[in-house]
Amino acid sequence: MLGDNDALATIAVKNLKAARKFYEGTLSLKLVHTEGDQAATYKSGKSQVLVYQSQYAGTNKATAATWMVKDVEGRVKDLKAKGIAFEHYDMPGVTRKGDVHIAGKLKNAWFKDPDGNIHALVEG
């Protein structure tokens, strides 16, 4: 039923103006459309990310958006240079090299946006 339709990450933020600085400036996402001061849609590769203002921003304790990348270490280095701090998680069967979590051939790194939404980088 929905398998032929595109999906997008939907991320709640407290302040859209501040969030736009992060998503456009820090993450370098391309702005596609805005809904006044309530929402902004970004292009990320072939996908889209919808960022919208909500009183529930930052309450999700799970990953809100995941980016599949070819070089997690390189992306981590680039984002750290822009001031991003990475999260560290203890998980069975996973080792950590710096900010990168490794499980076999799978490499992951997690960071938060200014509202506490969790984002992941995955290489595998």
C-alpha positions in Angstrom: 0.0 0.0 0.0 2.7 2.6 1.0 5.7 0.8 -0.4 5.7 2.9 -3.6 5.5 6.2 -1.8 8.3 8.4 -0.4 8.6 8.9 3.3 10.3 11.8 5.1 11.8 12.3 8.5 9.6 14.6 10.6 11.4 16.4 13.4 9.8 18.6 16.1 11.7 21.7 17.2 11.0 24.4 19.8 12.2 27.4 17.8 12.1 27.1 14.0 14.4 30.1 13.5 17.1 28.6 15.7 16.5 25.1 14.1 17.0 26.6 10.6 20.5 27.8 11.5 21.3 24.3 12.6 19.8 22.3 9.7 20.8 24.8 7.0 24.1 26.0 8.4 25.5 23.2 10.4 24.1 20.2 8.5 24.1 22.0 5.1 20.6 20.8 4.2 19.0 22.6 1.3 15.8 24.5 2.1 12.9 23.5 -0.2 9.9 25.1 1.3 8.7 26.9 4.4 5.3 27.3 6.0 5.8 30.7 7.6 7.5 30.4 11.0 5.9 27.0 11.7 7.7 24.5 9.4 10.6 24.1 6.9 11.2 21.3 4.4 14.7 20.4 3.4 16.3 18.2 0.7 18.8 15.7 1.8 20.0 13.5 -1.0 16.9 12.0 -2.6 15.0 12.4 0.7 13.3 15.2 2.5 13.3 16.3 6.2 10.4 18.2 7.6 11.3 20.4 10.6 8.3 21.9 12.4 7.6 23.9 15.6 6.0 21.9 18.4 5.7 22.0 22.2 6.8 18.4 22.2 10.2 19.1 20.6 13.1 17.0 22.0 10.9 14.5 23.9 11.7 11.6 21.5 14.3 9.4 23.2 15.0 7.4 20.0 16.7 8.3 16.7 14.6 10.8 14.7 16.5 10.8 11.4 19.3 8.6 10.0 21.7 9.5 7.2 23.3 6.6 5.2 26.9 7.8 4.5 29.9 6.3 2.8 32.4 7.5 5.4 31.2 7.9 9.0 34.6 8.9 10.3 34.9 11.7 7.7 31.4 13.0 8.4 32.0 12.9 12.2 35.2 14.9 11.7 33.4 17.4 9.5 30.5 17.9 11.9 32.8 18.1 15.0 34.6 21.0 13.2 31.2 22.7 13.1 30.7 22.2 16.8 28.6 19.0 16.9 29.1 16.8 20.0 28.6 13.1 19.5 26.6 10.8 21.8 28.1 7.6 23.2 26.0 4.5 23.9 26.9 1.2 25.5 25.4 -1.7 23.5 26.1 -5.4 23.5 28.5 -6.5 20.7 29.4 -2.9 19.9 32.8 -1.3 20.3 33.7 2.3 20.0 36.5 4.0 18.2 36.3 7.7 19.2 32.8 8.8 18.4 32.1 5.9 16.0 30.3 2.8 17.2 31.3 -0.4 15.4 29.4 -3.7 15.1 31.0 -5.9 12.5 31.0 -4.0 9.2 28.4 -1.5 10.5 29.6 1.9 11.7 27.3 4.4 13.5 27.6 7.8 15.1 24.8 9.7 16.9 24.4 13.4 17.6 21.6 15.7 18.8 20.2 18.9 17.4 19.7 21.9 19.6 16.4 20.6 20.8 17.8 17.2 21.8 16.5 15.2 18.8 18.8 12.3 18.1 20.3 11.9 14.6 22.3 9.0 13.3 25.0 8.5 10.7 25.3 5.0 9.4 27.9 3.3 7.2 27.5 -0.4 6.4 
